[in-house]
Amino acid sequence: MGKHHSEDEEIEFEANFGDKEETEIRTRLIELQTKIREVDVPVIVLLCGVNGSGKNAALAILRDWLDQRSVVLRAYERRNLQQERIEYRRYWRDTPSNGKTGIFVSSWYSDPLTSRAYDKINDDGLYELLDNCNNFEKTLADSGVIFCKLWFHKDKNEQEAFLRALDEDPYEKWRVMDDDWKNCCLSDGFEETTRKLIRYTDKDYAPWFEIKEGTFTQRIRKALDIFCSHVEKELEERRKFKEKEEKKREEDKKRKKKKYEKPDFVKNINPDASISKEKYKEQLPYLRARLNALLTEVKKRNKRVILAFEGPDASGKGGVISRLTSSLFVRDCDIFPISAPTKEELSHHYLWRFWRRLSEQKLLTVFDRSWYGRVLVERIEHFATEREWKQAYDEINRFEKQLVQGDNIVVKFLLYISKDEQLARFKAREETSYKQWKIGSEDWRNREKWEQYDEAFDDMLKKTDTKCAPWFVVPDNNKKYGRIKTMKLLCRYLEKVLDYKTDKEIPPPDEDK
């Protein structure tokens, strides 16, 4: 069963367990899945190594012996990488939800490993790609994901014997992939790169376990034992950590309010900035044409634009977005109004739902409220612990950097109104039949936390206003001013990033003062 003789050496294609041992292993795996569901955290298993090292046999066992209702299995082809504008988007999309196990083959380590082994990049390039691997795993681990990374080693002679055995067996020949023999010839380069890779990405939050010695069956046995033992240990730690976090969350709710001081961003804007109706009508068509020309240039360069809007309730986000998106055809734009996460979204990392919405990107993607909910509403309503929302600033900066590296232009706007203006708009909504759907008890309740939101907005601006994804604060007490100002800021930023000027034959009206 699953064996082949070649040059007096026995080659195994799959693990060969006795009935008693198989029963023990399968029982342990199913019991482990029950514990994973009880603690309600995701587990990610990486299976890495050359063909014949045991990686695929371990995959087959986990696929067949685990309850597949709680398993996400993903194997990627390298040639698909070029089709992804942002490589990690597909990995984020495929991360398992709480209580489930994700098994990844040919993962985020494949491209760094092969690129270096084939001398397409040098060591500096390798470590730059591995930094992305570390950042990805750190972000997930900080949210509670358990990583178990297994690397199956096999020396060149063993690889050759295994591949030859497959090639000579008409029923197994299909297992040999196009690159297997080529990679085998470059075994020394792969082994050297593998050592560097493991050393650089072996972290407490995402450790590597190496399977180096033993028969084929012994390697699989060891891998399964490592998987179960490591995850069992981590689950117990997560259980204790959750209890501690819940206690701290309750303490955070009881903490006394600090004395309110007007934050810096409020001091630096002119709340009374306005524009006349005549100026508005004059400038809007010009800015629409100007923005269209810039977005057309973005499209020619095979780039995309992502806009994020935040602000107090009734700050005019919808009106500004409507004027911006009128600059291009509907087919070229996606608008995502973000509300409370669904049950499915809550079972994943908070960034997961935004990666999903970016799966099929159009020229312009607009988020009416965004991933900044983590450091705004989730912070203030204690949906996230203090540790969670504080670490989110770095996570968001890394997220936006990845978007920019994937040929996106990311721009963020905070539309700000005074508390008195918000009150006037709330009352107007209650008195206007077709606007009543926009106002509810939640909006009135949020007004009571105005000062907390001001503090959160200020922290957000200071910690996430980056060169690659800047913030612009727009006073919006006068809606017409807010719309025109936002369009001007966006046009200027696109011109700067693209180093491109729009058609000079379009006469620009006077700038607002």
BASE-455352 format. One line per 8 residues: their letters; for each residue x, y, z of C-alpha. Coordinates in steps of 0.1 Angstrom, whole numbers, plus 5000, padded with zeros to 4 digits. Layout:
! BASE-455352
A> X,Y,Z; ...
This chain:
! BASE-455352
MGKHHSED> 5000,5000,5000; 5015,5033,4989; 5050,5018,4985; 5075,5015,4956; 5108,4997,4953; 5136,5015,4934; 5173,5005,4935; 5166,4982,4966
EEIEFEAN> 5152,5012,4985; 5116,5012,4997; 5098,5045,4988; 5066,5053,5006; 5040,5076,4990; 5018,5079,5021; 5019,5072,5059; 5014,5036,5070
FGDKEETE> 4998,5035,5105; 4985,5005,5123; 4947,5004,5131; 4952,5012,5168; 4976,5041,5162; 4953,5055,5135; 4923,5054,5159; 4944,5072,5186
IRTRLIEL> 4955,5099,5161; 4920,5105,5146; 4904,5107,5181; 4930,5132,5192; 4924,5153,5161; 4886,5154,5165; 4890,5162,5202; 4913,5191,5193
QTKIREVD> 4888,5205,5169; 4862,5205,5197; 4886,5225,5219; 4893,5250,5190; 4855,5256,5187; 4851,5260,5224; 4879,5286,5227; 4865,5302,5195
VPVIVLLC> 4898,5312,5179; 4911,5305,5144; 4941,5281,5138; 4963,5284,5108; 4986,5255,5098; 5013,5259,5071; 5026,5228,5054; 5059,5236,5036
GVNGSGKN> 5086,5216,5019; 5095,5198,4987; 5075,5171,4969; 5079,5138,4987; 5090,5153,5020; 5057,5144,5037; 5039,5178,5032; 5013,5164,5008
AALAILRD> 5008,5132,5029; 5002,5153,5060; 4977,5174,5040; 4958,5143,5029; 4955,5131,5064; 4943,5164,5078; 4918,5166,5049; 4905,5131,5055
WLDQRSVV> 4906,5128,5093; 4895,5162,5104; 4858,5173,5104; 4858,5193,5071; 4829,5215,5083; 4855,5233,5105; 4884,5233,5080; 4895,5258,5053
LRAYERRN> 4919,5242,5029; 4939,5264,5005; 4967,5256,4980; 4979,5283,4956; 4997,5282,4923; 5026,5306,4919; 5016,5316,4884; 4984,5331,4898
LQQERIEY> 5004,5356,4918; 5008,5380,4890; 4970,5382,4886; 4968,5396,4922; 4973,5433,4924; 4979,5428,4962; 4993,5394,4970; 4981,5392,5006
RRYWRDTP> 4945,5401,4996; 4939,5364,4988; 4955,5352,5020; 4934,5376,5040; 4903,5365,5021; 4910,5329,5030; 4918,5332,5067; 4895,5309,5087
SNGKTGIF> 4869,5323,5110; 4868,5318,5148; 4866,5281,5158; 4879,5269,5124; 4913,5256,5111; 4929,5269,5080; 4954,5246,5062; 4977,5264,5037
VSSWYSDP> 5000,5248,5012; 5022,5269,4989; 5015,5299,5011; 5029,5334,5015; 5064,5319,5018; 5064,5304,4983; 5073,5336,4964; 5102,5347,4987
LTSRAYDK> 5116,5312,4986; 5115,5305,4949; 5125,5341,4939; 5157,5339,4960; 5165,5303,4951; 5163,5312,4914; 5184,5344,4920; 5156,5367,4909
INDDGLYE> 5162,5387,4941; 5191,5391,4965; 5191,5386,5003; 5179,5422,5009; 5150,5415,4986; 5143,5382,5004; 5142,5398,5038; 5119,5426,5025
LLDNCNNF> 5094,5400,5013; 5098,5381,5046; 5090,5413,5065; 5056,5412,5048; 5052,5376,5060; 5061,5386,5096; 5037,5416,5095; 5009,5395,5082
EKTLADSG> 5013,5368,5109; 5018,5393,5137; 4986,5411,5128; 4966,5379,5129; 4984,5365,5160; 4976,5397,5179; 4940,5391,5173; 4942,5356,5187
VIFCKLWF> 4951,5334,5157; 4972,5303,5166; 4999,5295,5140; 5015,5261,5135; 5041,5262,5108; 5056,5229,5097; 5086,5226,5073; 5093,5191,5059
HKDKNEQE> 5130,5187,5048; 5143,5162,5023; 5179,5161,5009; 5187,5160,4972; 5193,5123,4970; 5160,5115,4988; 5142,5140,4964; 5156,5123,4933
AFLRALDE> 5147,5088,4945; 5112,5099,4953; 5106,5117,4920; 5121,5088,4900; 5098,5064,4918; 5068,5085,4909; 5080,5089,4873; 5083,5051,4869
DPYEKWRV> 5049,5043,4883; 5021,5049,4858; 4995,5053,4886; 5016,5079,4905; 5034,5098,4877; 5007,5125,4877; 5021,5137,4911; 5052,5151,4895
MDDDWKNC> 5048,5188,4888; 5066,5207,4860; 5090,5224,4884; 5098,5195,4907; 5128,5182,4888; 5140,5217,4882; 5137,5226,4919; 5155,5194,4928
CLSDGFEE> 5185,5204,4906; 5186,5237,4926; 5183,5218,4959; 5213,5235,4975; 5200,5270,4968; 5166,5261,4981; 5180,5246,5013; 5202,5276,5020
TTRKLIRY> 5172,5300,5014; 5150,5278,5036; 5175,5282,5065; 5175,5319,5061; 5137,5320,5058; 5130,5299,5089; 5156,5318,5110; 5141,5352,5100
TDKDYAPW> 5104,5342,5105; 5106,5319,5135; 5086,5340,5160; 5070,5333,5194; 5037,5342,5179; 5042,5321,5147; 5069,5294,5154; 5084,5270,5129
FEIKEGTF> 5086,5233,5135; 5111,5214,5113; 5107,5177,5103; 5141,5165,5093; 5147,5129,5100; 5130,5095,5100; 5110,5073,5076; 5081,5088,5057
TQRIRKAL> 5056,5075,5083; 5077,5087,5112; 5078,5122,5097; 5040,5123,5094; 5036,5109,5129; 5059,5136,5143; 5041,5164,5123; 5007,5154,5136
DIFCSHVE> 5019,5152,5172; 5036,5186,5169; 5004,5201,5155; 4982,5187,5182; 5006,5194,5211; 5013,5230,5200; 4977,5239,5194; 4965,5223,5227
KELEERRK> 4990,5243,5246; 4982,5276,5228; 4944,5270,5233; 4949,5268,5270; 4969,5301,5270; 4942,5318,5248; 4915,5306,5273; 4933,5323,5302
FKEKEEKK> 4940,5354,5281; 4904,5358,5271; 4893,5357,5308; 4919,5383,5316; 4909,5406,5287; 4872,5404,5297; 4880,5415,5332; 4901,5444,5319
REEDKKRK> 4873,5454,5295; 4849,5458,5324; 4874,5479,5343; 4879,5501,5312; 4841,5508,5312; 4843,5521,5348; 4873,5543,5343; 4866,5580,5350
KKKYEKPD> 4865,5605,5321; 4894,5628,5316; 4887,5666,5316; 4880,5676,5280; 4904,5698,5261; 4898,5708,5226; 4921,5686,5204; 4947,5700,5180
FVKNINPD> 4928,5692,5148; 4898,5712,5159; 4919,5742,5168; 4935,5741,5133; 4903,5742,5112; 4880,5771,5105; 4845,5759,5114; 4829,5789,5097
ASISKEKY> 4845,5784,5063; 4819,5788,5036; 4813,5793,4999; 4784,5811,4982; 4758,5792,4961; 4770,5810,4930; 4806,5800,4936; 4795,5764,4943
KEQLPYLR> 4776,5762,4910; 4806,5777,4891; 4832,5754,4906; 4814,5721,4908; 4814,5713,4870; 4850,5724,4867; 4862,5702,4895; 4841,5673,4882
ARLNALLT> 4859,5676,4848; 4892,5680,4865; 4887,5649,4887; 4875,5629,4858; 4907,5638,4838; 4928,5627,4868; 4909,5594,4873; 4913,5587,4836
EVKKRNKR> 4950,5591,4839; 4949,5568,4870; 4932,5542,4848; 4958,5546,4820; 4985,5538,4845; 4967,5507,4857; 4963,5521,4892; 4932,5524,4915
VILAFEGP> 4920,5550,4940; 4907,5541,4975; 4889,5568,4995; 4880,5565,5032; 4856,5589,5049; 4851,5594,5086; 4833,5620,5107; 4806,5626,5133
DASGKGGV> 4771,5615,5125; 4754,5639,5099; 4788,5654,5090; 4779,5653,5053; 4798,5622,5041; 4771,5610,5018; 4767,5644,5000; 4805,5647,4995
ISRLTSSL> 4808,5611,4982; 4779,5617,4958; 4796,5648,4942; 4829,5630,4940; 4815,5599,4923; 4796,5620,4898; 4829,5625,4882; 4830,5591,4865
FVRDCDIF> 4807,5564,4852; 4788,5542,4877; 4805,5511,4863; 4839,5525,4874; 4830,5530,4910; 4821,5511,4942; 4807,5528,4973; 4806,5508,5005
PISAPTKE> 4786,5523,5034; 4800,5505,5064; 4777,5497,5093; 4780,5473,5123; 4798,5440,5113; 4777,5409,5106; 4780,5377,5127; 4803,5363,5100
ELSHHYLW> 4825,5394,5100; 4827,5394,5137; 4842,5358,5136; 4872,5371,5116; 4899,5398,5121; 4883,5432,5118; 4903,5440,5086; 4889,5408,5069
RFWRRLSE> 4856,5425,5057; 4875,5453,5040; 4899,5429,5022; 4868,5411,5009; 4853,5443,4996; 4885,5449,4977; 4884,5416,4960; 4871,5429,4927
QKLLTVFD> 4884,5464,4926; 4871,5491,4903; 4888,5523,4894; 4874,5541,4924; 4865,5525,4957; 4848,5547,4984; 4843,5537,5020; 4816,5557,5039
RSWYGRVL> 4831,5549,5073; 4859,5524,5072; 4885,5502,5091; 4889,5532,5114; 4859,5520,5133; 4883,5499,5153; 4899,5531,5168; 4866,5551,5169
VERIEHFA> 4833,5534,5178; 4849,5501,5189; 4872,5520,5212; 4845,5542,5227; 4819,5515,5230; 4844,5490,5245; 4838,5465,5217; 4876,5463,5215
TEREWKQA> 4899,5462,5245; 4924,5490,5251; 4952,5466,5239; 4932,5458,5207; 4925,5494,5196; 4959,5507,5205; 4977,5480,5184; 4952,5487,5156
YDEINRFE> 4971,5519,5146; 5001,5500,5134; 4979,5473,5119; 4960,5499,5099; 4992,5516,5087; 5006,5482,5075; 4972,5475,5058; 4973,5509,5039
KQLVQGDN> 5009,5504,5030; 5000,5471,5013; 4972,5488,4994; 4996,5514,4981; 5022,5488,4972; 4995,5471,4952; 4992,5502,4929; 4964,5519,4949
IVVKFLLY> 4963,5556,4957; 4948,5558,4992; 4933,5591,5005; 4914,5597,5037; 4890,5625,5047; 4877,5635,5081; 4846,5657,5076; 4841,5676,5108
ISKDEQLA> 4811,5697,5120; 4804,5715,5153; 4782,5700,5179; 4756,5728,5174; 4756,5721,5136; 4750,5684,5142; 4720,5692,5165; 4705,5714,5137
RFKAREET> 4709,5687,5112; 4695,5660,5135; 4663,5682,5140; 4661,5688,5103; 4662,5651,5096; 4634,5644,5121; 4612,5671,5105; 4618,5659,5069
SYKQWKIG> 4599,5628,5059; 4624,5615,5034; 4653,5620,5058; 4638,5604,5089; 4655,5571,5081; 4688,5588,5087; 4682,5595,5124; 4677,5571,5153
SEDWRNRE> 4682,5567,5190; 4718,5555,5184; 4727,5589,5168; 4713,5608,5198; 4732,5585,5222; 4765,5591,5203; 4761,5629,5208; 4766,5623,5245
KWEQYDEA> 4801,5610,5237; 4812,5639,5215; 4843,5647,5236; 4854,5610,5235; 4850,5610,5197; 4871,5642,5194; 4899,5626,5214; 4897,5594,5193
FDDMLKKT> 4897,5615,5160; 4928,5633,5172; 4947,5601,5181; 4936,5586,5147; 4950,5616,5128; 4982,5617,5147; 4990,5580,5145; 4978,5572,5110
DTKCAPWF> 4985,5603,5089; 5012,5588,5067; 5031,5598,5036; 5016,5570,5016; 4980,5574,5029; 4974,5609,5042; 4945,5624,5061; 4927,5656,5051
VVPDNNKK> 4904,5673,5076; 4876,5693,5060; 4853,5716,5080; 4818,5709,5068; 4794,5732,5087; 4787,5747,5053; 4779,5716,5031; 4787,5733,4998
YGRIKTMK> 4822,5744,5011; 4829,5708,5023; 4820,5693,4990; 4841,5717,4970; 4871,5717,4994; 4872,5679,4994; 4872,5677,4956; 4900,5703,4954
LLCRYLEK> 4921,5684,4980; 4916,5652,4962; 4925,5667,4928; 4956,5683,4942; 4968,5651,4958; 4962,5630,4927; 4981,5656,4906; 5010,5654,4931
VLDYKTDK> 5011,5616,4932; 5008,5612,4894; 5030,5642,4887; 5003,5651,4861; 4984,5683,4853; 4949,5682,4839; 4939,5700,4807; 4949,5736,4810
EIPPPDED> 4923,5747,4785; 4896,5743,4812; 4897,5777,4830; 4897,5772,4868; 4875,5796,4888; 4889,5816,4916; 4901,5795,4946; 4882,5798,4978
K> 4898,5819,5005
